[in-house]
Amino acid sequence: MKKDSLIKIEFLQTPTAQVSTIKDLQEYHSKIKRLIKSRENHFDEVWKNAVGKEIFAELAFCLFTPQSKAVSCWAAVNALADRGMLFSATAQEIAKVIPMVRFRNNKSKYLVAAREQFVKNGKTNIKEFLASYKDMALLRNWIVKNIKGIGYKEAGHFLRNIGIGKNLAILDRHILKNLKILGAIKEIPKTLTPQVYTDIEKQMQDFSQKIQIPMPRLDMLLWCKESGGIFK
C-alpha cells in the first residue's frame, strides 16, 4: 500500500515552572516565548501549505486524543499513514494497528465515519469545506454536531493545529486548573456543557487580552508549565 504523506512534527522540550501569579506567567512566557512562537509558526504553515489529506490526518489525530497521550496518538496516525491505511482501511483493520490509543475500537469507527464525510471518489475535500467558514465558532459547532467522537475541546484543538482556530479555547483539566490558580475563572466546573464551555472560553479570552498573551500562546504556555514541552 502507498504511504500517505504527513506533516512532520517534533516534541519541543521546555522547562517546567511554578506559576501561581500573572507575574510568574509573564516571566515564564518571556523565558520560552521563542519556542512557543516557533510552534505557532508551524500551525500557520499547516494551513498555508497542507493538502486535504494532511488536514484530514490532523482530524484523525484529534479523534484519537480523548483520554490518550498526544504523542501516542500522532504515532498512531503515522502508523496508519505508513501502511497506506488512513484512507482505505476498515475500522477493524485500523483498530489492530493502533493499540497505543485508548478506546481504539470506537475511535476507529469514528475515523471511518469522518472519512466517509470528507473523502469522495478518492479526493479529500476537507480543506475546501473548512475554508468556506469565516466564523471559527460556527465551524466548531458544525464539527461537534456532525463528526462523531469530537467535542468542543477536540474541535478547538483540531482548528488550532491547522492554523485557523487561534482564538478558540482548548479546555482540559490542566488548563482549567491553571485558569483557576491564576484567577481567570472562579471555579472549575463539574461538567463542561456547551454553554459552560463557551462562558469559560470568553473568560479566558478576556484574561488573554488583560495579560497581553495571545490565546494560542496562552494555551501552549500553560501546557508547557505542566508537561515541560510543546507538541500539538
C-alpha positions as MATLAB code, in Angstrom:
seq = 'MKKDSLIKIEFLQTPTAQVSTIKDLQEYHSKIKRLIKSRENHFDEVWKNAVGKEIFAELAFCLFTPQSKAVSCWAAVNALADRGMLFSATAQEIAKVIPMVRFRNNKSKYLVAAREQFVKNGKTNIKEFLASYKDMALLRNWIVKNIKGIGYKEAGHFLRNIGIGKNLAILDRHILKNLKILGAIKEIPKTLTPQVYTDIEKQMQDFSQKIQIPMPRLDMLLWCKESGGIFK';
ca = [
       0.000    0.000    0.000;
       1.178    3.519   -0.770;
       2.447    5.551    2.186;
       0.477    8.734    2.883;
       2.478   11.925    3.469;
       2.053   13.616    6.842;
       3.155   16.908    8.327;
       6.312   16.376   10.380;
       6.177   17.485   13.999;
       8.555   17.071   16.910;
       8.182   17.467   20.651;
       9.822   20.708   21.780;
      11.329   20.385   25.260;
      10.767   23.347   27.569;
      11.474   23.974   31.248;
       8.617   23.465   33.685;
       7.818   26.226   36.165;
       5.945   27.073   39.332;
       3.346   29.568   38.129;
       0.772   30.913   40.584;
       0.536   34.601   39.678;
       0.183   36.632   36.492;
       3.714   37.953   37.009;
       5.019   34.357   37.191;
       3.175   33.563   33.957;
       4.526   36.599   32.121;
       8.079   35.793   33.230;
       7.658   32.195   32.100;
       6.294   33.434   28.780;
       9.385   35.609   28.258;
      11.597   32.622   29.028;
      10.079   30.238   26.450;
       8.493   32.724   24.024;
      10.833   31.774   21.161;
       9.869   28.090   21.320;
       6.159   28.843   21.542;
       6.416   31.237   18.607;
       8.104   28.536   16.523;
       5.172   26.199   17.164;
       2.706   28.998   16.326;
       4.523   29.451   13.029;
       4.236   25.707   12.394;
       0.455   25.817   12.812;
       0.255   28.797   10.429;
       2.274   26.907    7.821;
      -0.033   23.893    8.058;
      -2.986   25.852    6.706;
      -0.927   27.618    4.053;
       0.800   24.534    2.693;
      -1.035   21.351    3.689;
      -3.171   19.426    1.235;
      -6.510   17.859    2.155;
      -5.040   14.505    3.198;
      -2.712   16.187    5.677;
      -5.584   18.230    7.127;
      -7.617   15.041    7.484;
      -4.698   13.392    9.311;
      -4.875   16.204   11.876;
      -8.579   15.452   12.314;
      -7.749   11.773   12.840;
      -5.213   12.783   15.496;
      -7.833   14.821   17.383;
     -10.336   11.976   17.130;
      -7.769    9.767   18.880;
      -6.748   12.186   21.663;
      -9.549   11.901   24.277;
      -8.018   10.128   27.293;
      -4.884    9.263   25.307;
      -1.445   10.902   25.136;
      -0.920   13.273   22.213;
       2.456   11.785   21.231;
       0.935    8.284   21.167;
      -1.986    9.488   19.054;
       0.285   11.072   16.459;
       2.318    7.857   16.418;
      -0.942    6.005   15.696;
      -1.783    8.325   12.793;
       1.737    7.854   11.418;
       1.454    4.078   11.759;
      -1.713    4.147    9.652;
      -0.193    6.526    7.105;
       2.972    4.437    6.794;
       0.820    1.432    5.892;
      -1.375    3.396    3.489;
      -4.382    2.666    5.724;
      -5.578    6.118    6.750;
      -7.828    6.496    3.707;
      -8.686    2.907    2.896;
      -8.708    0.504    5.863;
     -11.805   -0.704    7.674;
     -12.433    0.178   11.321;
     -11.424   -3.354   12.344;
      -8.149   -3.117   10.404;
      -7.395    0.315   11.860;
      -8.015   -0.842   15.444;
      -5.393   -3.585   15.091;
      -2.693   -1.034   14.189;
      -3.332    1.490   16.991;
      -3.021   -0.322   20.346;
      -1.465    2.849   21.796;
      -4.856    4.634   21.560;
      -7.417    4.119   24.324;
     -10.900    3.038   23.181;
      -9.378    2.225   19.801;
     -12.365    0.229   18.550;
     -14.784    3.139   18.891;
     -12.247    5.699   17.672;
     -11.507    3.588   14.593;
     -15.219    3.686   13.769;
     -15.262    7.465   14.249;
     -12.309    7.798   11.877;
     -14.024    5.765    9.165;
     -17.244    7.803    9.578;
     -15.278   11.073    9.251;
     -13.516    9.704    6.185;
     -16.848    8.912    4.556;
     -17.831   12.535    5.119;
     -14.716   14.151    3.650;
     -13.300   11.689    1.118;
     -15.313   11.338   -2.092;
     -14.140    9.327   -5.124;
     -10.596    9.265   -3.744;
     -10.483   13.050   -3.289;
     -10.279   14.738    0.114;
     -12.451   17.869    0.245;
     -11.929   18.777    3.888;
      -9.739   21.836    3.328;
     -12.177   23.383    0.857;
     -15.061   22.744    3.238;
     -13.282   24.321    6.215;
     -12.263   27.325    4.113;
     -15.931   28.030    3.363;
     -16.390   29.118    7.010;
     -15.234   32.541    8.179;
     -16.562   32.264   11.742;
     -14.494   29.699   13.643;
     -17.025   29.352   16.471;
     -19.703   28.390   13.938;
     -17.303   25.972   12.264;
     -16.520   24.389   15.624;
     -20.240   23.970   16.268;
     -20.647   22.239   12.908;
     -17.770   19.867   13.661;
     -19.169   18.971   17.093;
     -22.636   18.300   15.667;
     -21.535   16.372   12.587;
     -18.366   14.458   13.427;
     -18.931   11.703   15.954;
     -16.288   11.458   18.668;
     -15.415   15.166   18.602;
     -16.381   17.567   21.389;
     -15.679   21.270   21.873;
     -12.162   20.648   23.178;
     -11.175   18.317   20.323;
     -12.762   20.563   17.672;
     -10.869   23.576   19.020;
      -7.683   21.529   19.172;
      -8.095   20.462   15.542;
      -8.761   24.001   14.293;
      -5.803   25.389   16.265;
      -3.497   22.658   14.929;
      -4.320   23.534   11.320;
      -3.765   27.251   11.948;
      -7.296   28.666   11.753;
      -8.753   28.371   15.270;
      -6.425   30.756   17.045;
      -8.938   32.385   19.369;
     -10.657   29.176   20.483;
     -10.029   27.618   23.893;
      -8.842   24.029   24.312;
     -10.213   23.348   27.770;
      -8.982   20.257   29.558;
      -8.414   19.665   33.264;
      -4.855   21.067   33.153;
      -5.912   24.314   31.507;
      -8.927   24.703   33.804;
      -6.783   24.085   36.885;
      -4.320   26.779   35.842;
      -7.028   29.269   34.899;
      -8.404   28.841   38.424;
      -4.954   29.271   40.023;
      -4.355   32.452   38.027;
      -7.778   33.907   38.851;
      -9.059   33.827   35.279;
     -12.050   31.741   36.410;
     -13.675   31.486   39.839;
     -14.128   27.738   39.925;
     -13.587   24.565   37.925;
     -16.953   23.281   36.667;
     -18.045   19.739   37.440;
     -19.269   19.315   33.864;
     -18.485   21.211   30.659;
     -21.767   21.767   28.852;
     -21.557   23.786   25.615;
     -22.776   26.893   27.468;
     -20.302   26.456   30.327;
     -17.505   25.789   27.823;
     -18.174   28.974   25.853;
     -18.575   31.020   29.051;
     -15.145   29.908   30.267;
     -13.712   30.447   26.799;
     -14.873   34.083   26.950;
     -13.257   34.480   30.376;
     -10.025   33.007   29.015;
     -10.144   35.360   26.018;
     -10.625   38.345   28.346;
      -7.761   37.131   30.544;
      -5.566   36.702   27.471;
      -6.184   40.326   26.471;
      -5.619   41.560   30.008;
      -2.188   39.941   30.331;
      -1.310   40.538   26.643;
      -0.550   36.904   25.816;
      -2.477   35.706   22.718;
      -4.922   32.812   23.180;
      -2.991   30.071   21.327;
       0.199   31.097   23.084;
      -1.538   31.097   26.483;
      -2.785   27.561   25.900;
       0.690   26.320   24.961;
       2.259   28.224   27.855;
       0.019   26.526   30.395;
       0.712   23.154   28.765;
       4.471   23.714   28.965;
       4.138   24.585   32.630;
       2.528   21.184   33.221;
       4.353   18.891   30.807;
       7.709   20.508   30.073;
       7.170   20.625   26.345;
       5.074   21.556   23.316;
       3.710   19.028   20.888;
       0.276   19.549   19.317;
];
